[in-house]
Amino acid sequence: MKNSNYIEKIFNKSRDELTIKEIEDFFVSPQEETSILEFKSGGVEIIDLYKEITAFLNTEGGLLIIGTPREQKEKKEKVICQGELTFSKFKNKDWLYQKIASNITPTPVDLKIVEFISDKGAVFLVDVPQSMNPPHQSSADGKYYIRLEREAKPAPHGIVQALFEKRRVPKLKALFKIKKNDEMTDEVSVLIRNESSIPADKVGIVVDIFNISNVKSNFRFKPLHDKLGDKLSMTYNSDAILPSVLSIPIDFTIEHKNNEYIVYVGYWCKDHDFEFQFITYNPFFEEYVNSGSSKESNVSLTDELDSIRNPLSKLDS
């Protein structure tokens, strides 16, 4: 997953703009823990934080606030915090980073910690992203945790196994970038990126473009006809290994008809099943009209092709 920003989601302020006064004001009214929000008062022991952070990493991420008012449990195990902050005696965020990195395996990346240091002590906000490399294990007890509603709980064996399987395979994704060249041509760039820590071997790519006049590229595009209709198509196979830090660029120039067109990209590799993504682009307004993928069934390529070939169908829908 991309970097999280739960601070902004919860406080409606960026990390750099948030002040201690706004945190104090937040707890003037009762605040409840949620699936993405965990409270710890200033007296919490460092060893008790590892399972909370591990659970966020293995689930959807979240925000851990250290130095909150003392937690009060209400009905149905709800945890409520209200009142004055209880400041932590932890040294600083660098010390906290070091403790987290040394006691969670594999070491979490992209954690963001905001600190507020005063004579009374410190308040820390630990912004935890969902991990791209699960499962993570707490060294305090050797357990894997997940976040279930408001609590960190040990993950059942089946979930741990599923998280390991998620880690062990590459995760390919296509990114599209389109820039106007002149009135009748666009510069298109498609990046095939590996978003997993596992390298991708023997990557294959197919690019199909519908409803255009021509395409110019170092890659060889051929005019083809299939059940979806006429298109310009190219296939690329690479023997190189694609790690997470690199991408495969497919660049080309489209001569369009001043009408919407579709760029479709399919990709696969040795340990990754075939998947596809496509975008519909309007060159006149210079905007993306629609998108779809093999993981999203709400938008189909067939429907999009019908739509651009029969513009009146949009008015009927």
C-alpha positions in Angstrom: 0.0 0.0 0.0 0.9 3.5 -0.5 2.0 5.7 2.4 -0.8 6.2 4.9 -2.0 9.5 6.4 -4.3 8.5 9.2 -3.5 11.8 11.0 -5.1 13.7 8.2 -8.1 11.4 8.0 -8.8 11.7 11.7 -7.7 15.3 12.5 -8.3 16.8 9.1 -4.9 18.3 9.3 -1.6 17.4 7.7 1.2 16.0 10.0 3.2 19.2 9.7 0.2 21.4 10.6 -1.2 19.5 13.6 -0.6 21.2 17.0 -0.7 19.8 20.5 -3.7 22.2 21.2 -5.7 20.4 18.5 -4.9 17.1 20.1 -6.1 18.4 23.5 -9.2 19.8 21.9 -9.8 16.4 20.2 -10.2 14.8 23.7 -12.5 17.5 25.1 -15.4 15.3 23.9 -15.5 11.5 24.3 -13.4 9.7 21.6 -13.9 6.1 20.8 -11.3 3.6 19.5 -12.0 2.2 16.1 -10.5 -0.3 13.6 -8.0 2.4 12.6 -7.5 4.3 15.9 -5.8 3.1 19.1 -5.3 5.0 22.3 -2.6 4.5 24.9 -2.1 6.7 28.0 1.3 8.0 28.8 2.1 5.3 31.3 2.0 2.5 28.7 5.1 0.2 28.5 6.9 0.1 25.2 6.5 -3.7 25.1 2.7 -3.3 25.0 2.9 -1.2 21.7 4.4 -3.9 19.5 1.3 -6.0 19.1 -0.8 -2.9 18.3 1.6 -1.8 15.6 1.9 -5.3 14.3 -1.9 -5.6 14.1 -2.2 -2.4 12.1 0.6 -3.5 9.7 -1.1 -6.9 9.1 -4.6 -5.4 8.6 -5.5 -2.0 7.1 -3.1 0.3 9.0 -4.1 2.9 11.5 -3.1 5.6 14.0 -1.7 4.9 17.5 -1.8 7.9 19.9 0.5 7.7 22.9 -0.2 10.1 25.7 -4.0 10.1 25.6 -6.4 10.5 28.5 -6.7 7.3 30.5 -8.9 4.8 28.7 -12.3 4.0 30.1 -14.1 0.8 29.0 -17.8 1.0 28.4 -20.4 -1.5 27.2 -19.4 -4.0 24.5 -15.7 -3.4 25.3 -15.8 0.1 23.8 -12.7 2.1 24.8 -13.4 5.8 25.4 -10.9 8.6 26.1 -11.9 12.0 27.4 -10.1 14.7 29.4 -6.5 15.8 29.9 -3.6 14.2 28.1 -1.3 11.9 30.1 2.2 12.6 28.9 4.6 9.8 28.0 8.2 9.4 29.4 9.5 7.9 26.1 12.6 9.9 25.1 11.8 11.0 21.6 10.6 9.7 18.2 14.0 8.5 17.2 14.2 6.2 20.3 10.6 5.0 19.5 11.5 4.3 15.9 14.5 2.2 17.0 12.5 0.2 19.5 9.8 -0.6 16.9 12.3 -1.5 14.3 14.1 -3.8 16.7 11.0 -5.6 18.0 8.8 -6.2 14.9 9.8 -8.7 12.2 10.1 -7.9 9.3 11.0 -4.4 10.1 8.1 -2.1 9.2 8.8 0.7 6.7 7.0 4.0 6.0 6.0 4.5 9.6 5.5 8.2 10.4 5.9 9.4 14.0 4.9 12.9 15.0 6.1 14.0 18.5 5.2 16.8 20.8 7.8 17.3 23.6 7.3 19.5 26.6 8.3 19.8 30.3 5.4 17.5 31.2 6.6 14.7 28.8 5.7 13.7 25.3 2.8 12.9 23.1 3.4 10.7 20.0 1.2 9.9 17.0 2.4 6.8 15.2 0.9 6.7 11.7 1.1 3.0 10.5 0.5 2.1 6.9 -0.9 -1.3 5.8 2.1 -3.4 5.0 3.1 -4.6 1.6 5.2 -7.3 3.2 3.0 -9.1 5.7 2.8 -10.9 8.1 4.7 -9.0 10.8 5.5 -10.6 14.1 5.9 -9.1 17.6 9.1 -10.2 19.2 7.6 -9.6 22.6 5.6 -12.9 22.5 6.4 -14.3 19.0 2.8 -13.8 17.8 1.3 -12.4 14.7 -1.6 -10.0 15.3 -4.4 -8.6 13.2 -6.9 -5.8 14.0 -10.4 -7.0 14.6 -12.8 -4.1 15.1 -11.2 -2.2 18.1 -8.6 -4.7 19.3 -5.3 -6.4 18.3 -5.8 -10.2 18.5 -3.6 -13.1 17.6 -4.1 -14.1 14.0 -5.4 -17.6 13.3 -3.1 -20.0 11.5 -5.1 -19.7 8.2 -4.8 -15.9 8.1 -1.1 -16.1 8.9 -0.6 -18.5 6.1 -2.6 -16.3 3.7 -0.5 -13.3 4.6 2.7 -15.3 4.0 1.4 -16.2 0.5 0.6 -12.6 -0.2 4.3 -11.8 0.6 5.8 -14.6 -1.5 4.5 -13.5 -4.9 5.1 -10.5 -7.1 2.4 -7.9 -7.4 2.3 -6.2 -10.8 0.4 -3.0 -11.6 0.1 -0.7 -14.6 0.3 3.1 -14.2 -0.9 5.3 -17.1 0.3 8.8 -18.0 -1.1 10.7 -21.0 0.1 14.1 -22.2 -1.2 16.2 -25.1 1.3 16.6 -27.9 -0.7 18.6 -30.4 -4.3 18.7 -31.6 -4.3 15.2 -32.9 -1.6 13.4 -31.0 -1.0 12.3 -27.4 2.1 11.0 -25.7 1.2 7.9 -23.7 3.4 6.2 -21.1 2.5 2.9 -19.4 4.6 1.8 -16.5 4.5 -1.8 -15.3 5.5 -1.7 -11.7 6.2 -4.5 -9.2 4.7 -3.4 -5.9 5.9 -6.5 -4.0 9.2 -7.1 -2.3 9.4 -10.3 -4.3 11.1 -9.8 -7.7 9.1 -10.6 -10.8 10.6 -13.0 -13.3 9.8 -13.4 -17.0 7.4 -10.5 -17.2 5.0 -10.5 -20.2 3.0 -7.5 -21.4 0.3 -7.0 -24.0 -1.0 -3.5 -25.0 -4.1 -3.0 -27.0 -5.4 0.4 -28.2 -8.9 0.9 -29.5 -10.5 3.7 -31.5 -7.4 5.5 -32.8 -5.9 6.2 -36.2 -2.3 5.2 -35.7 0.5 4.7 -33.1 4.2 5.4 -33.3 6.6 3.6 -30.9 9.9 1.8 -30.7 7.6 -1.2 -29.9 6.0 -2.8 -32.9 2.2 -2.4 -32.9 0.2 -4.5 -35.3 -3.4 -3.9 -36.5 -5.5 -6.8 -35.3 -9.1 -7.8 -35.3 -10.8 -10.0 -32.6 -14.2 -10.4 -31.1 -13.9 -6.9 -29.6 -13.1 -5.3 -33.0 -10.2 -3.5 -34.6 -7.2 -2.5 -32.5 -3.5 -1.9 -32.6 -1.7 -4.4 -30.4 1.8 -5.2 -29.2 3.3 -7.9 -27.0 6.5 -7.6 -25.0 8.3 -10.4 -23.1 11.3 -9.7 -20.8 13.8 -12.2 -19.5 15.0 -9.5 -17.0 14.0 -9.7 -13.3 11.8 -6.8 -12.2 12.5 -5.8 -8.5 10.2 -3.5 -6.6 12.4 -0.4 -7.2 12.1 -0.6 -11.1 9.4 -0.4 -13.7 9.1 -1.4 -17.3 8.1 1.6 -19.5 6.0 1.3 -22.6 6.0 4.7 -24.4 4.2 5.5 -27.6 2.5 8.4 -29.5 -1.2 8.1 -30.4 -2.8 9.7 -33.4 -6.4 9.9 -32.3 -9.7 10.8 -33.9 -10.4 13.6 -31.5 -12.7 11.1 -29.8 -12.4 8.9 -26.8 -10.0 6.0 -27.0 -9.1 3.0 -24.8 -5.6 1.8 -23.7 -5.7 -1.8 -22.4 -2.7 -3.4 -20.7 -2.5 -7.1 -19.7 0.5 -8.4 -17.7 1.8 -11.6 -16.1 5.0 -13.2 -14.9 6.3 -16.5 -13.7 4.5 -16.4 -10.3 1.7 -13.9 -11.2 -1.5 -14.9 -13.0 -2.6 -12.8 -16.0 -4.3 -9.5 -15.0 -5.4 -6.5 -16.9 -6.2 -2.8 -16.5 -7.6 -0.3 -19.0 -8.4 3.4 -19.1 -10.7 5.4 -21.4 -9.3 8.8 -22.3 -11.0 11.8 -23.9 -8.3 13.8 -25.8 -10.6 16.8 -26.4 -11.1 17.5 -22.7 -7.8 15.9 -21.7 -9.3 13.8 -19.0 -9.7 10.2 -18.0 -13.3 9.1 -18.5 -13.3 5.6 -17.0 -11.1 2.7 -15.9 -11.4 -0.9 -15.1 -9.4 -4.0 -14.3 -9.6 -7.8 -13.9 -10.3 -7.1 -10.2 -13.2 -4.7 -10.8 -16.3 -6.1 -12.4 -18.3 -3.0 -12.3 -16.8 -1.6 -15.5 -16.2 -4.0 -18.5 -14.1 -3.4 -21.5 -16.9 -4.5 -23.8 -19.2 -1.9 -22.4 -16.6 0.8 -22.7 -16.0 -0.1 -26.4 -19.7 0.0 -27.1 -19.8 3.4 -25.4 -17.1 5.0 -27.5 -18.3 3.5 -30.7 -21.9 4.5 -30.1 -21.8 7.8 -28.2 -25.6 8.1 -28.1 -25.7 5.0 -25.8 -24.3 7.2 -23.0 -27.3 9.5 -23.3 -29.6 6.5 -23.1 -28.0 5.2 -19.9 
